[in-house]
Amino acid sequence: MTTRHRATPPALAVTYVDEDFAVFEWAAADPAPRPALTPAEDAVLAAIVRGDSNAAIAAARQTSVRTVANQVAALLRKLGASSRYDLIRRHGADRG
């Protein structure tokens, strides 16, 4: 008995045992790896998850509000989020 595999959509794996019998299994979805963040972006993400405003983050990091806004925009772009809420929803669990 030979086993052969055929390319299928990533969510479904098909194993052919013989010409008349096939086994279909749902493949585990691999989560996309999170893009690398700069230390500043990582700190800003942690502050966003805590619920800090841009002004509070800027004061704590001793930088301008505009710099924090740029870092938030970079986070949204890198992590594929549409809002601060989306950042928290998607990445808050691994931030504590």
C-alpha positions in Angstrom: 0.0 0.0 0.0 1.5 3.3 -1.0 0.7 6.7 0.3 0.9 9.8 -1.8 0.0 13.4 -1.1 -1.5 15.9 -3.5 -1.3 19.7 -3.2 -4.6 21.1 -1.8 -5.7 24.3 -0.2 -3.8 24.9 3.1 -6.8 24.2 5.4 -7.4 20.7 4.1 -4.8 17.8 3.9 -5.6 14.8 1.7 -3.8 11.5 2.0 -4.5 8.9 -0.7 -4.1 5.4 0.6 -5.0 3.8 -2.7 -7.0 4.7 -5.8 -10.4 4.1 -4.1 -9.7 5.5 -0.7 -8.7 8.9 0.5 -8.3 10.4 4.0 -9.2 14.1 4.5 -7.9 15.9 7.5 -8.1 19.5 8.6 -4.6 20.9 8.8 -3.8 23.1 11.8 -3.7 26.7 10.8 -0.2 28.1 11.5 -0.5 31.6 13.0 1.4 34.2 11.1 4.6 35.2 13.0 4.4 38.6 14.5 6.7 41.1 12.7 9.7 42.3 14.6 9.1 45.4 16.6 11.6 48.0 17.6 12.1 48.4 21.4 10.2 51.7 21.2 7.3 50.2 19.4 7.2 47.3 21.8 7.1 49.7 24.8 4.3 51.8 23.0 2.3 48.6 22.4 2.5 47.6 26.0 1.4 51.2 27.0 -1.5 51.0 24.6 -2.6 47.6 26.0 -2.5 49.3 29.5 -4.9 51.9 28.1 -2.4 54.9 28.1 -3.1 57.8 25.8 -0.5 59.2 23.4 0.1 62.1 25.7 0.7 59.8 28.7 3.0 57.6 26.7 4.9 60.6 25.5 5.3 61.9 29.0 6.5 58.6 30.3 9.0 58.1 27.5 10.1 61.7 27.5 9.3 62.2 23.8 6.9 64.2 21.8 3.2 63.2 21.2 4.0 63.3 17.5 6.7 60.7 17.9 4.3 58.5 19.8 1.7 59.0 17.1 4.2 57.9 14.4 5.1 54.8 16.5 1.4 54.0 16.9 0.9 54.3 13.1 3.9 52.0 12.5 2.4 49.5 14.9 -1.0 49.6 13.1 0.8 49.1 9.8 3.2 46.3 10.9 0.6 44.3 12.8 -2.3 44.8 10.3 -4.6 46.5 12.8 -7.1 49.1 12.0 -7.3 50.9 15.3 -5.9 51.0 18.9 -8.8 48.8 19.9 -7.8 46.3 17.2 -4.2 46.3 18.5 -5.4 45.5 22.0 -7.8 42.8 20.8 -5.2 41.1 18.6 -2.0 41.6 20.7 -3.2 42.3 24.2 -3.3 38.7 25.3 0.5 38.2 24.9 1.2 41.5 26.6 -0.5 40.7 29.9 
